[in-house]
Structures are given as C-alpha cells and as structure tokens.
Amino acid sequence: MTMSTFLFFFALSIVFYTYIGYGILLYLLVKIKEKLHPEQPLTLPVPLPDVTLLIAAYNEEKIVKAKMDNCETLDYPKDKLHVIWVTDGSSDSTNMLLATYPKVTVLFSPERRGKTAALNRTIPYIKTSYTIFTDANTMLNAESIKEIITCFTDPKTGCVAGEKRIENKDKDNAASGGEGFYWRYESKLKAWDSKLYSAVGAAGELFAIRTKLFNPMPEDTLLDDFILSLRIAMQGYKIAYCDKAYAIESGSADMHEEQKRKVRIAAGGLQSIARLKGLLNLFKYGTLTFQYISHRVLRWSVTPVLLFLLFPLNLILVMTQGTSLYKIIFILQVIFYVLAWLGAIMAKKQIKIKILFIPYYFTFMNLNVLKAFFYLKRHKGKGTWEKAKRG
C-alpha cells in the first residue's frame, strides 16, 4: 500500500466516521442500552423549586418586550420564577425598558467586559438551586421550565441542555435553510448522546445548571455555554438533553452573517479543546471522553483538514492507479462540490433552491473551521470575548 493510498483511506474513514459513522454507532449503542436497561420516566417534583431565568443581553432594546412577553407565557408559578437580566455595557434603552417590569432584577455595570465576565459576576447573586440560561433573542416554549426541572429529579444530572430550533419561514435562504437542517441532525445526535450517557455540551440559547456547580471561567472564553456544561460533566454529573424544552431562534440573515458566527464558534471549539484537555483522558472519563472526541474534537480539529485533503489525494490515485473505486469516489466528490458551488451562486442571487443548501452549508461550515485556526491565533491574548467578536 502506497503512502497516498493509506492517507486517502485514513482521511475517508475519519470523515465518514465524524459525520455519519458516529451517528450510526451511537444509534446502535443506544438501542442496545435500551434493551438491557429500559429508561425510567421522571416526574415533576412537588413542590416545585424556585428557579432563576438568567438573560445576558447587550443593547437589546428591540427585543425586550417580545422576550418579556415570552416570559409571561411560561407555565411556571410566577412566585417561583425569578427573572434576572444582566446588561453590562448596554448603552441603548434596554435598562429603561426593563425598569417597567417591577418583578425583574436588572444587574448592570457600565463597563463592557463580555458575556463570560457578566456571568461570572452574576452567579453569586443567584440564590435558587437551579439557574436557567437563555438568550434575549430566543423564545421558549411554555412548558420549557417544567420540563427542565423534571430532568433535574435525576440526582446524577448536573446540567440540562434544551433544544435549539431554527425559525426560517421569513429567511428561506442558504444560511437559515442549511443551518436548520444541520440543527435537526445535531439535535438527534444530542438526544442519542444523552441516552447513551451524557450530552456533549449545551447551547447558550437554552440550558440549565445546578447553581452550586458553577465555576468562574476565564473572561476570554469564546464558548461559555460549552465550557461551563462540560466542566460540570467532568465533576461526575451528566448533561441531560431535553427536546421538550426548546428555544426558537431566527436563522442568520445571510451567509456573511453566518460565516462570522461559525468562525467564532469554531475558534471557540479549538479553544475549548485546549482548555478541556483533561477530558481527553479516556481512562478517567470513559464514555464521556469517547462521546466528546467523536462528536466534538474531530469536527473542530482534524476532520475538516482531512475532508479537503480527500480531493487531491483522490485525484492522485485516479491518475496513478485508475481503478473504478477511485474514479467513482472522485466523481461523487466532483458532483458534491459542483452542487456546493451552485448553492453559493444561488445564495448570492437570493434564488431559493433548497436541495443546494445542504452541500453549500456543509462545505462552508468546514471552511470556516479552517479559518478558525487563524482567527484564534490572531486574537489570542487580545482580551475579552467581545473584543474577539468585534474583530
């Protein structure tokens, strides 16, 4: 076997496992576990505990009313649901609008040091056993709080990850269409991860923790939700995934907006791998490490590199060996990238052909992971998350 042949099949195996194989394996493992150890249903605790709904916001005057209206629709006793907004650095009318809601606690500091710093500052003020985090621009379903609290009746659960749903009815473009498909697949993986052992991280749109498990994070943390939730898992707790508690968020307006977001998230993933290096110890964390590497580490590190190496390696093998297998795989790659290229053209022209959104979004997403290497290097040591975001 030549070196190019070995590299080709190695890259192909890793790419297949990362995006398809792990999902298949995870599904089979969950089915085996359900046969051997049927899941016991959880029930809502009585009496209901007090909880805090924490909303970190910066200059969100346009969304305050909609968010507070949404809070009013939540099916949870009003005297047990404590709403806190932390609005550090906000310079618009956010605080004045929130002042019209007497039951809302507003924590404000004029200095803008970023979301992570705001969370570190806020948690000591929270006296409830459970803290639920949500973004200002995401709307929760009415049953979300009760569903989350039900998950916490399992004493092994330290964090509950809600489901993120993309609303794209008014933004039927490559960004929202592709992102919506990605999140439906991602949500399924999270559900299976949770059933096998633990979900691998939480999304900031909606997640909750046992307040006592919070540990302050470095202020330059890019993915505070991911770092916070996995640090809790490293303490021996599980992250439960609750699809009955969901947050609805609008898809990105266009691919330029989506690109900035994805590059920052990918950079945060690389940063997280470095800061959670202890989680790579399979002997200490077992199943959690297996899930973490399969679901996160590969996607944020080697797989995107190997994905784009497949094409030149395949071309070399076609030219030097020319077997039917290499030719078929090469033709499939060409078709995929042509569809992605057409998707890019259609996106720029605002032409809605959904079948092209998926290859375009997939290629675009992996390109942004490569860009994240340079993003993280450029902003390393330059200050807070907000400074990196403005860059």
BALUMPA-929834 format. One line per field, with one value per residue (C-alpha): z negated, x, y negated; residue in one letter; residue number from 1. Coordinates in steps of 0.001 Angstrom, whole numbers, plus 500000, padded with zeros to 6 digits. Each point is the difference from the previous one (the first is absolute). Example, Ala and Ser with C-alpha at 12.3 -4.5 7.8 and 13.67 -1.06 7.14 Angstrom:
z: [492200;500660]
x: [512300;501370]
y: [504500;496560]
code: [A;S]
pos: [1;2]
% end
This chain:
z: [500000;501019;497670;502126;499821;496222;499522;502283;498166;496620;500887;501509;496881;497610;502075;500321;496284;498906;502026;500547;498292;496471;500405;501131;497203;497423;501123;499709;496548;498758;501279;498208;496771;500187;500320;497058;497781;500857;499184;496975;500448;497865;498299;499136;496376;497452;498801;502909;499160;500508;503179;501547;503673;500907;503154;501030;502386;501676;501654;500515;499916;503112;498414;496324;500332;502050;497551;496963;501685;500573;496318;499065;502029;498149;498110;496618;496754;500240;496377;500636;503283;499434;503124;500067;502862;500005;502388;499513;502366;501539;501249;501619;498356;498767;496319;500192;501634;497410;497231;500967;498780;496185;499394;502196;498490;502169;499331;501869;500174;502361;500962;502869;499255;501921;499326;498025;497617;499588;499076;497546;498344;499904;498645;496390;499909;500829;496966;501724;500402;503764;502566;503517;502652;503124;502618;500386;503638;499459;499033;497735;500151;497118;498473;500152;496322;498662;502465;498941;496291;500639;501392;496812;497926;501039;497410;502539;502298;499473;503216;502347;503642;501744;503724;502439;502880;503012;501213;503696;501388;500724;500901;502504;501084;499921;496522;498257;502144;499598;496329;499374;501554;498055;496687;500599;500512;497106;497716;500799;499147;496725;499083;500669;498130;496989;500109;500253;497141;500273;502548;501073;499100;500003;502258;498452;501465;497200;497327;496229;497178;496319;498849;497478;502821;501731;500104;501328;503484;501600;501387;503500;500253;503409;499317;496409;500316;501267;497490;497065;500799;500634;496862;498121;501806;498971;496379;500429;501002;503235;502527;500780;503360;499872;503382;498268;498875;503038;501065;503351;501727;503411;502505;501157;502446;502551;500382;499146;496602;499598;500919;497233;497493;501134;500030;496436;498882;501679;498374;496692;500675;500478;496856;498127;501065;498473;496806;499542;500794;496874;501599;502622;497301;500997;496904;497682;501781;502089;501990;499670;501614;502826;500654;499693;502489;502456;499910;499403;500146;503452;501482;498593;500814;502466;501958;501988;500996;501105;501850;502316;500379;501396;503351;500951;498547;502028;503140;499488;499654;503105;502002;498632;499490;501832;498423;500190;496255;500053;503124;498465;496769;501974;502148;496865;498497;503192;500023;496335;500411;503209;498074;497203;502567;501583;496525;499423;503252;499210;496504;501386;502457;497283;502037;497741;501016;496739;501411;500465;496480;498346;502025;499978;496255;499236;502101;498680;496392;500363;501746;497014;497673;501956;499703;496258;499603;501204;498123;496680;500637;500974;496851;497501;497007;501402;497308;499499;502064;501091;501414;501994;501177;501267;501947]
x: [500000;501423;500083;497405;497681;500378;499385;496964;498259;501002;498505;496896;499466;500309;497690;497402;500170;499741;496923;498193;501674;499816;496270;499450;502146;498334;496536;500937;501573;496898;497725;502119;499954;496212;499586;502274;499033;496576;499823;497901;497654;500607;497230;499647;501029;497426;500220;501629;503375;500880;502011;501806;499685;503224;500100;503332;499391;501848;498011;496851;497383;498297;499349;499274;496204;499801;502280;498043;496726;501483;500988;496392;498840;502264;497953;501668;498804;500857;501104;502533;501423;502565;501050;503408;501407;503711;500593;503629;501152;496573;499686;496544;496543;500219;500220;497248;497635;500791;499272;496329;499940;500126;500509;503079;503470;502446;503725;501918;503595;500983;503190;499644;502241;498160;497410;502250;501043;496324;499096;502889;498802;496332;499960;500886;496761;497885;498529;497882;501213;499529;501034;498591;501968;498388;500754;497960;499164;498723;496439;499230;497044;497545;500866;503780;500635;497979;501631;503470;499209;498624;503409;501681;498075;502781;502709;502706;498918;502019;499064;497012;500389;496880;499415;500829;497564;500551;497082;500563;496561;500949;503653;499779;503626;503163;500930;496722;499112;503380;500225;496517;500933;503275;498264;497364;502777;502023;496955;499560;503649;499631;496944;501840;503088;497823;498356;503326;501625;500155;499439;503289;499495;497076;498964;499627;496528;498592;501731;499903;502346;499973;501157;502479;501955;500919;503693;501282;501501;502806;498515;501316;498000;498315;497521;498918;497001;502127;502825;497608;497912;502949;501797;496896;500144;503663;498838;498195;496561;498121;498665;496413;498540;496371;498322;496721;501623;500981;501096;498978;502536;499933;502526;502830;498919;502674;503129;502284;498339;500051;503689;501012;498004;501335;503634;499674;498288;502660;502724;498228;500034;503765;500386;497768;502089;503052;498199;498272;503072;499423;496814;502105;501001;497991;501114;498558;496799;499241;496773;499961;503441;498914;496957;501975;502680;497516;497445;502117;503778;500126;497604;501982;503492;501194;496861;499591;503678;499640;496770;501722;503054;497761;499603;503706;500792;497159;501228;503521;498617;497835;503019;502429;497766;496778;497841;496215;499626;502212;498251;496533;500995;501658;496887;497838;502321;499856;496191;499831;502283;498228;496713;501655;501319;496545;498555;502417;498931;496308;500494;501601;497121;497407;498628;498370;501023;500034;501672;503163;499979;501327;503236;500652;499460;502058;502951;499690;499884;503195;501823;499191;501575;503243;499668;499533;503634;501108;497214;501066;503676;499220;497965;501976;500748;498261;497356;496429;497500;498425;503260;500436;496398;500445;503041]
y: [500000;496634;497004;498159;503034;500233;496260;500107;502831;498613;496608;501602;502120;497046;497778;502770;500831;496354;499093;503310;502942;498609;499365;503604;501427;497770;501084;503681;499554;498180;502770;502620;497993;499536;503763;500740;497063;498506;496297;499092;497007;496925;498044;496330;499347;498836;497329;498219;498420;496343;499426;497050;499130;498185;497881;498469;497104;497178;497179;502074;497223;501381;503371;499182;499909;503199;501809;498843;500922;503421;500238;499295;503012;502444;502585;499688;498369;496294;499869;502770;498685;497242;498112;498325;497947;499206;497103;499013;497270;499401;496424;500048;500078;503592;499089;497368;502481;502658;497471;500221;503612;499746;503719;500165;499641;498065;500267;497323;498924;497186;501811;502456;502946;502701;502662;502352;497225;499064;503593;500262;496795;500997;503550;498989;497956;503056;501779;502651;503583;499914;497397;500026;498123;498606;497361;496839;500742;503555;500891;502960;502355;499712;503393;499518;499161;502934;502392;498873;500318;503494;501023;498798;502552;502383;499210;500909;497142;496833;498208;500103;499009;498756;500333;497230;499576;497790;497927;499340;499267;496390;500752;502813;499787;502101;498800;500730;503018;501660;499123;501388;503350;500084;499333;502702;502544;498579;500172;503687;500687;498101;502060;503266;498757;499239;503422;501785;498070;496208;497274;498420;496351;497598;497120;496541;499485;502178;502050;500343;500978;500747;496578;501389;501679;496742;499183;496639;500143;497972;496792;500654;503248;500168;502819;499410;502337;502881;499545;499548;503069;502322;498859;501137;503349;500308;499723;503317;498703;500618;497512;500959;499058;498861;499541;499114;496741;497988;496548;498578;497794;498343;501328;497760;497301;500975;502079;497082;499679;503773;500140;497598;502021;503377;498876;498734;503222;502129;497887;500521;503724;499981;497929;502448;502995;498334;498990;503358;502085;502066;501320;501796;502519;503060;501926;497345;498960;503101;499664;496208;499782;502314;497790;496777;501053;501508;497202;496896;500345;501588;497413;497108;501223;502644;500927;496743;500196;503620;499211;497536;502267;502737;498274;499647;503449;501510;498233;501383;503536;499642;498859;502619;503044;499226;502733;499749;499395;496906;498698;500394;498264;497206;499486;499859;497382;497931;500142;498996;496977;498938;500031;498001;497496;499681;499529;497120;498357;500454;498581;496840;499582;500720;502911;502594;503535;501912;503127;497928;498552;503164;500562;496259;499655;503116;498822;496468;501237;502027;497168;497826;502550;499575;496221;500405;501101;496564;498201;501488;499302;496396;499315;502037;497862;496925;499747;500980;501942;496733;498682;503192;499795;496439;501157]
code: [M;T;M;S;T;F;L;F;F;F;A;L;S;I;V;F;Y;T;Y;I;G;Y;G;I;L;L;Y;L;L;V;K;I;K;E;K;L;H;P;E;Q;P;L;T;L;P;V;P;L;P;D;V;T;L;L;I;A;A;Y;N;E;E;K;I;V;K;A;K;M;D;N;C;E;T;L;D;Y;P;K;D;K;L;H;V;I;W;V;T;D;G;S;S;D;S;T;N;M;L;L;A;T;Y;P;K;V;T;V;L;F;S;P;E;R;R;G;K;T;A;A;L;N;R;T;I;P;Y;I;K;T;S;Y;T;I;F;T;D;A;N;T;M;L;N;A;E;S;I;K;E;I;I;T;C;F;T;D;P;K;T;G;C;V;A;G;E;K;R;I;E;N;K;D;K;D;N;A;A;S;G;G;E;G;F;Y;W;R;Y;E;S;K;L;K;A;W;D;S;K;L;Y;S;A;V;G;A;A;G;E;L;F;A;I;R;T;K;L;F;N;P;M;P;E;D;T;L;L;D;D;F;I;L;S;L;R;I;A;M;Q;G;Y;K;I;A;Y;C;D;K;A;Y;A;I;E;S;G;S;A;D;M;H;E;E;Q;K;R;K;V;R;I;A;A;G;G;L;Q;S;I;A;R;L;K;G;L;L;N;L;F;K;Y;G;T;L;T;F;Q;Y;I;S;H;R;V;L;R;W;S;V;T;P;V;L;L;F;L;L;F;P;L;N;L;I;L;V;M;T;Q;G;T;S;L;Y;K;I;I;F;I;L;Q;V;I;F;Y;V;L;A;W;L;G;A;I;M;A;K;K;Q;I;K;I;K;I;L;F;I;P;Y;Y;F;T;F;M;N;L;N;V;L;K;A;F;F;Y;L;K;R;H;K;G;K;G;T;W;E;K;A;K;R;G]
pos: [1;2;3;4;5;6;7;8;9;10;11;12;13;14;15;16;17;18;19;20;21;22;23;24;25;26;27;28;29;30;31;32;33;34;35;36;37;38;39;40;41;42;43;44;45;46;47;48;49;50;51;52;53;54;55;56;57;58;59;60;61;62;63;64;65;66;67;68;69;70;71;72;73;74;75;76;77;78;79;80;81;82;83;84;85;86;87;88;89;90;91;92;93;94;95;96;97;98;99;100;101;102;103;104;105;106;107;108;109;110;111;112;113;114;115;116;117;118;119;120;121;122;123;124;125;126;127;128;129;130;131;132;133;134;135;136;137;138;139;140;141;142;143;144;145;146;147;148;149;150;151;152;153;154;155;156;157;158;159;160;161;162;163;164;165;166;167;168;169;170;171;172;173;174;175;176;177;178;179;180;181;182;183;184;185;186;187;188;189;190;191;192;193;194;195;196;197;198;199;200;201;202;203;204;205;206;207;208;209;210;211;212;213;214;215;216;217;218;219;220;221;222;223;224;225;226;227;228;229;230;231;232;233;234;235;236;237;238;239;240;241;242;243;244;245;246;247;248;249;250;251;252;253;254;255;256;257;258;259;260;261;262;263;264;265;266;267;268;269;270;271;272;273;274;275;276;277;278;279;280;281;282;283;284;285;286;287;288;289;290;291;292;293;294;295;296;297;298;299;300;301;302;303;304;305;306;307;308;309;310;311;312;313;314;315;316;317;318;319;320;321;322;323;324;325;326;327;328;329;330;331;332;333;334;335;336;337;338;339;340;341;342;343;344;345;346;347;348;349;350;351;352;353;354;355;356;357;358;359;360;361;362;363;364;365;366;367;368;369;370;371;372;373;374;375;376;377;378;379;380;381;382;383;384;385;386;387;388;389;390;391]
% end
